[in-house]
Amino acid sequence: MLLPGFWINLYGAHVDPQAVVLMRLAGSLFGGIGLISWLARNAERETRRAIVLGLIVSNSLAAAAALSGAISGVYNQFAWGPVMTFGFFAIAFVQSIFKKSGRAPIHGARGV
């Protein structure tokens, strides 16, 4: 949302009004996803599980889209940052499903 022209230039892309609007739209969505995640941190198990599964899907799809952009050469070398970031979070959320902790588990097995 802040300084979209800077971020667009950082990746070697052309800054135009459409790119600025799209960058702000993406920032808005990330802000909303972050707020949902934060506010649901103490929700019941099934609610947290649904949110984590949604985060796995969104981060996996974003990693695939970022990988496509990085491989295609549309952007400069900074394009690999989002590939690694989204990939990391996708893997981390998958691991969180299987993690045992003091909190109610969020894995799919009922009655555990």
Buried (B, 14 or more C-beta within 10 A) or exposed (E): EEEBEEBBBEBEBEBEEEBBEEBEEBBEEEEEBEEEBEEBEEBEBEEBBEBBBBBBEBBBEBBBEBBEBBEEEEBEEEBBBBBEBBBEBBBBBBEBBEEEEEEEBBBEEEEE
